């Protein structure tokens, strides 16, 4: 009986710990509490800039070079007179699947196929997660555009711009020019969809209206679309649930 009680207590403690660990971290911190910010860890990794080999979207005149960081992790156990070091390195920062580049990288550099010059998409600190070429729109209208999902601000104030921050929607032409944010600041991108019959992209965002730092069922969903043929890619709001 005593042994069963000990096991029951251990299981209860394990469940308690598991529940604590599964609690999602807030994507937004509203108060600027610098003393409580978490600084990036140092000493266990080394950041080195690297570019993947260029990607050429079929039918375009530009090469696209994903740029980001590789990390070298070291695990060293040392004793008197001996040493052992194991390191793990990956030089791939993105994946390319036909008309989409995916991954976690910090910039893209664009190069015309008849030139050696390159220029960056942006000079801001961002993390790009997807860059999608709308090949159907290009074939039908001759306008070549890229749609990006990315993080552009440290919204949870942990001194990093990464997937734990708010995700946004951006657009540019195939050369990287006209790079523009489509979603609103402090609104999390839920998803987006291309409607070729209208030459539009539709997208949804969610706003943390109760200011609890998380995005949940108590917050407000916003609906938008953009005409891909409009000169300024103006965003229009619509209300399908009213």
DOLO-51203 format. One record per residue: z, x, y of N, C-alpha, C, O in turn. Coordinates in steps of 0.001 Angstrom, whole numbers, plus 500000, padded with zeros to 6 digits. Each point is the difference from the previous one (the first is absolute). Layout:
<sites>
ZXYZXYZXYZXY ...
</sites>
This chain:
<sites>
500000500826498791500000499174501209500000500860501259499277499731500959 501554501311499010500078500907501151498656500681500232499564500166501139 499771500234497747498694500660500104498969499046500586499183500401500829 500849498324498741499057499004500515500207499783501492499036499842500750 502227500150499679500305499817501420499457501151500823499455499789501084 500689501437498406499483501179500704498488499927500137499454500322501056 499853499249497862498535499874500032499591498955501026499047500200500754 501680498676499273499683498930500949500143500481501432499157499696500845 501896501047499435500216500549501345498884500970500368499508499995501128 500096500838497909498934500975500250498692499302500310499277500409500908 500404498519498332498772499254500235500023499324501362498991499980500705 502162499467499664500137499367501308499767501004501113499323499704500985 501247501497498853499824501055501006498550500421500103499488500245501092 499844499840497742498593500393499975499133498975500702499098500356500758 501180498343498986499252498938500664500224500026501497499069499773500773 502158500500499645500331500071501417499238501118500686499452499824501089 500520501341498251499272501148500549498506499706500078499344500322500992 500114499051497929498578499686499968499627499058501124498971500188500649 501857498787499596499739499049501074499991500692501346499170499708500861 501771501217499309500062500741501256498748500841500197499476500093501110 500045500520497811498840500877500100498721499220500264499086500521500640 500828498223498875498780499221500137499895499307501353498956499424500305 502082500614500509499953499362501305498938500676500862500073501207500229 498920498021500264498912500618500756500478500576501328500885499445500651 498523501655499732500331500607501280499262499262501116498851499600499813 501786500213501339499312499324501109498830500835500512500080501227500065 498842498099500296498831500694500550500108500183501508499215500731500603 501771498595500005500158500072501451501464500240500331500884499327499471 499365501635501407501323500209500591499824499784501493499234500718500644 501471498293499918499778499625501395500814500811500981499547500253501117 501667500169498485500830500760500916499732501484499833499881500503498883 500025500189502240499735501441499970501314500751499815500644500398500971 499741499790497777501250500714499684499647501385499504499941500246498795 499828500647502131499545501339499650500981500724499081499591500763499125 501711498993501078500986500708499185499911499604498542500377500770499116 499111497998500623499933499530498632498659500224499327499825499623498842 499232500978501851498681500206499426500031501028498875500763500965500046 498411498820498961499873500952498903498898500993500318498861499598500240 501443501661499766499014501029500287499272500408498721500579499931498916 498158500494501195499266500432498807500723501130499287500540500903500640 499470499046498026500654501044499221499210501304500087498770499995500048 501935501086499972499360501309500071500491500860498840501097499798499477 498076501156500135500422500966499007499506499711498604499899500923499192 499772497770500471499566499697498648498498499741499910499491499712498917 499799500386502193498554499818499974499365500749501158500652500276501007 498078500050498844499250500692501040498751499199500308499225499689499095 500565499968502182498836499222500391498862500928500397500183500912500806 498655498852498627498813500795500283498842499048500249499754499099499198 499534501092501908498853499158500311498849500306499057499731501158499679 499593497783499880498864500167499107499065498820500208500430498914500389 498285501308499347499007498929500060499366499835498627499724500976499303 500051497765500321499232499751498794498522500305500268499577500104501151 499659500037497788498563500165500161499420498747500669500515498900499795 498423501255501000499509498871500798499434498865499161499527500187498879 500544498632501715499453498782499407498813499554500844500052500051501229 498881499512498111498851499437500712499803498558499559499668499736498845 500540499323502091499763498592499701498491499755499973499299500319500961 500211499124497954498563499784499820499407499192501159500527498957500385 498361501556500161499319499314501089500449500413501382499486499489500995 501484501445499088500490500451501303499567501438500265499439500661499125 500826499814502088499625501349500390501222500865500302499922500954500773 501201498702498611501223500750500272500708500400498716500055499243499030 500486501974500993500938500435498977501410499718500504500281500151501189 500602499442497907501383499698500359500916500923499209499939500039498771 500914500707501939500917500965499394501438499483500112500551500019501100 500080499521497817501423499642500062500866501249500190499785501019499343 501184498895501551500873501131500324501457499569499833500385498909500421 500415501953498963501416499682499834500793501213499568499562501136500183 501602498627499245500909501065499560500051500054498486500020498964499335 500003502236500125500420500165498617501447500457500026500473500551500994 500226499214497901501388500436499919500179500866498771499510499685498916 501187501389501271500318500908498901501490499887499735500816500390500835 499538499079498005501406499821499640500454501135499093499339500319499011 501761500271501323500547501124499235501314499594499352500855499374500627 499291500999498094501249499784499269500453501351499466499462500507499016 501522500059501639500433501360499650501419500002499459500919499467500623 499240501126498234501334500233499440500195501509499893499268500677499279 501694499830501420500196501441500032501364500364499406500983499287500197 499061501813499087501266500565499525499938501515500193498949500528500362 502123500156499411500067501433500260498966500750499165500006499941498770 499103500767501935499011500833499332498752499269499535499062500644499529 500892498011500587498822499260499558499617498960501047500807499651500861 497951499852499061499558498913500876498914499204499302499228500543499209 500715498153501093498967499141499438499537499033501081500824499340500634 497870500569499582499467499106501021498833499205499425499048500586499484 501014498085500598498907499130499614499510499270501236500809499423500725 497889500583499539499448499306501165498921499034499557499264500268499050 500643498590501653499006498974499711499202499745501271500574499693501045 498112500433498869499141499877501176498871499036499695499392500075498933 500320499017501997498827499138499911499235500107501302500559499785501076 498152500551498831499176500151501192499232498731500340499344499954501040 500712499022498129499312498738500268500872499122500886501161499750499677 498294499787501427500763499133500898499417498605500081500605499117500607 498219500659498789499372498678500069499156499757498759499750500911499210 499817497848500636499077499616498945498830499256500624500165499298500998 498645500856498411498825499309500518499407499138498907499674500484498916 500188498223501382499439499050499049498874499238500683500221498955500612 498591501573499278498789499452500619500146499900501519499786500999500687 500572497832499869500023499843501456501416499987500571500212499481501096 500756501076498187501375499995500498500709501307499673499915500513498884 500790500014502123500862501167499825501435499494500003500394499251500895 500389501152498109501396499573499912500906501215499860499551501080499617 501713498735500693500966501086499868501069499896501062500251498922500540 500385502209499762500974500102501081499672501280500750500508501068499658 498645498835501364499552501176500735500097499738501492500105498850500427 499859502208500365500370499861501404498832499898500965500211499691501173 498565500557498377498868499908500922498696500032499215499975500296498805 498947499394501898498648500183499486499221500796501035500161499803501204 498994501096498312499097500704500910498562499612499654499620499927498831 499598499828502211498641499500499844498997501073500397500181500710500989 498758499393498217498975501014500214498628499372499771499716499495498914 499434500539502113498631499519499827499288500903498998500215501212499991 498938498201499165499362500781498932499072501082500530499661500931499271 499919498962502002499126501015500592500762500965500902499387500723500785 501939499297499114500823500828500887501110500665499212500373499547498918 500150501538501642501174500665499411501281499611500728501096500335499549 498775498958501580501165499621500800500764498864499330499404499117499382 501921500914500748500865498941499476500898499491501118500381500756500894 499951497976499052500980499464500945500954499071499268499589499299499077 501689500685501322501005499195499305499920498529500390499521499655501080 500949499499498039500080498572500297500965499745501145499719499187500881 501422501504499114501029499780501011500842501258500157500006500872499131 500698499208501982500959501078500223501438499511499828500946500766500185 499215497959499460501331499437499785500530500372498619499235500333499095 502077499603500760500647500206498716499911498689499217500654499020500358 498541500958498576499817498795499198500000500356498515499926501169499624 500157497802499550499779500162498565498965498953499571500275498801500017 498546501665499602498941499099499556500168499727498513500229500917499212 499654497809500412500119499618498595498662499575499405499725500286498835 499442499035501946498647499661499553499031500097501171500354499718501144 498423500685498549498889499974500956498810499407499251499487500613499063 500070498191501348499005499241499256498736499827500822500053499519501131 498809500873498304498705499820500644499443498640499610499897499684498815 499741499505502189499474498663499736498492500095499775499202499744500901 500430500633497869498595500264499695499149498737500069498827500076500365 501738498757499290499235498754500081499631499649501423498886499550500267 502056500656500655499725499757501419498955500979500512499111499627500765 501000501625498811499025501018500434498598499657499516499037500135500754 500837499425498004498688499676499453499372498800500705498783499946500176 502043499101500223499490498766500596499785500104501503499035499446500528 501858501261500167499973500002501466499701501365500605499759500108501202 500256500950497961499805501384500454501183500543500793499938501123500499 501143498099499628501207500522500660500917500571498933500400499303499067 499928501980501083500778500711498988501428500197500491500243500712500974 500703498642498334501395500055500434500909500371498843499673499791498831 501470500762501522501073500326499063501238499182500353500332499842501175 500342499645497812501261499285500174501113500848499378499874500494498880 501214499663501873501096500867499549501290499197499853500291499130500820 500478501163498133501401499610499966500801501283500140499757500972499285 501203499029501639500710501238500304501344499715500656500294498874500400 500501502164499696501280499959500711499858500845501255499559501148499932 500817498286501225499799500727501256501287500231500788499947500491501127 501211499162498301501267500186500722501161500096499014499959499427498912 501067501304501488501216500149499199500916498817500302500993500144500713 498672498688498744500727498778500354501395499927499398500851499284500528 499411501432498388501359499979499423500844501191500451501124500184499534 498325500622501377500728501094500646500642500970499005501165500373500142 498057500025498856500512501002499062499326501350500211500050500871499131 499314499297502039499347501260500387498756500293499167499560501147499932 499861497816499426498764500157499242499092498808500273500468498887500239 498223501364499721499013498917500062499404499886498608499175500821499598 501252498143499658499592499904498597499958498550499551500081499087500822 499793500700497881499830498660499449501236499125500154499932498803499724 501189501754500708501201499213500241500025499381501394500939499283500347 498035500990500450499881499428501342498986498852499991499371499726498977 500480499612502160499097498854500114498550500444499829499571500999500577 499678498239498617498584500294499761499148499176500963500290498828500241 498662501781500307499143499364500992498543500025499564499634500693499050 499527498531501665498568499915499724499222500566501183500251499642501151 498793501255498548499172500633501032498524499890499622499648499662498870 499495500638502120498555499986499793499362501126500801500540500411501028 498321500091498514499182500948500778498573499889499492499744499349498987 499319501292501722498664500079499418499953501185499039500985500727499869 497898499471499469499914500970498911500198501438500468500289500877499186 499562499375502102500207501342500538501450500252500394500351501104500417 500502497863499449501388500110500443500200499575501437501137499907500461 497770499829500268500099499584501403500475498552500084499817499211499074 500800500462502066500472498640500228501220499632499176500258498817499776 500500502179499768501183499762499164500957499063500732500480500318501089 499797498509498297500748498957500701500955499294499047499685499770498833 501487499894501692500982499238499228499688498516500110499797499484501099 500165499827497757499734498568499976501288499181499886500120498956500641 500827501492498566501265499280499861500922500302501177499809500982500717 501186498167499471500932500163501100501103500999499647500365500152498834 500157500523502189501141500892499792501175499221499403500235498844500353 500490501799498750501209499464499377499719498791499098500912499234499687 497842500600499903499657498984499007499433500695498768499092500825500103 501447498837498739499588500615498742498718499340499482499922498775499895 499078502044499783498778499484499407500286499504498584500562500736499189 499055498018500510500134499461498648498743500303499201500072500604498930 498760498973501593498737500249499319498836499720500945500190499467501093 498612500895498478498797499690500777498861499702499043500025500397498835 498965498890501684498894499570499164498718499934500826500016499565501152 498886500867498256498697499964500664499261498723499616499897499668498819 499580499605502198499132498843499776498622500371500550499743499879501198 499384500570497913498694500489500437499146498900500625499199500278500892 500959498478498656499198498896500535500236499790501493499131499488500705 502058500914499777500339499868501422500023501328500736500193500031501215 499613501066498067500156501339500589501386500169500619500146500524501104 500865499020498159501366500069500495500924500624498946499734499946498799 501354500643501692501123500298499122501169499125500436500296499876501188 500358499522497825501198499209500221501193500827499514499899500736499018 501236499131501687501192500717499553501262499245500377500025499214500947 501030501051498274501310499395500246501034501082500290499962501089499427 500951498589501466501126500881500302501281499178499977499964498772500075 501161501913499822501289499314500032500883500637501060500057501223500128 500635497927500631500863500440501097501458499761499639500363498927499519 500460502071500715501429499923499692500713499222501107500650500595500858 499228498083499122500511499202501119501526499920500030500579499752501057 500085500456497792501465499978500017500605501391500213501220500164500015 497908500832500149500439501357500367501015500599499034500947500668500416 498848499087498287500912500593499022499447501285499395500617500588499112 498213499848501371499431501264499557499146499909498760499381500987499602 500571497833499770499209499805498784499003498871500223500145499209500933 498836500721498201499019498926500071500205499098498789499825500427498859 500551498309501404500349499089498917499526498590500323499262499783500961 501178499251498213499518498623500118500448499319501288499458498957500366 501509501611500314500497499398501238499227500461501235500287499564501115 498740501310498684499231500532501122498688499240500177499654499141499189 499628501183501871498796499251500367498735500735499593499848501190500274 499240498091499067498705500554499615498970499641501071499915498852500438 499306502144499974498944499800500999498633500180499329499846500805499082 499168498433501395498651500017499434499005500396501084500049499491501120 499039501433498529499051500526500982498634500220499351499877500089498778 499102499997502077498692500468499534499325500801501108500321499857501179 498741500983498414499240500841500929498524499885499676499593500120498845 499610499647502190498547499989499853499506501444499977500118500714500996 499336499711497885499598501400499841498798500380500852499731501186500191 499543497829500322498828500284500826500320499955501489499141500318500823 502081499293499537500369499973501422500196501430500495500510500847499266 499088499424501971500078501388500510501405500589499979500167501186499716 500844498003500580501375500499500123500870499664498795501195500295500006 498227499089498953500774499576498831501239499198500420501129500299499610 498609498672501200501084499160500500500682499258498860499338499487499097 501998500459500950500788499311498976500305498577500471500462499798501123 499277499221498012500271498593500283501072499490499046499967500276498801 500989498970501756501056499407499183499613498568499614499446499258500810 500851500370497956499777498626499570501208499520499209500809500807499544 499316497856500290501185499424499361499575499068498863499810498807500239 500038501690498554499553499153498885501089499095499425499690499111499207 501562501084501165501083499227499393500607498994500959501001499366499666 498436500473501490500552499015500950499585498590499591500362499032500669 
</sites>
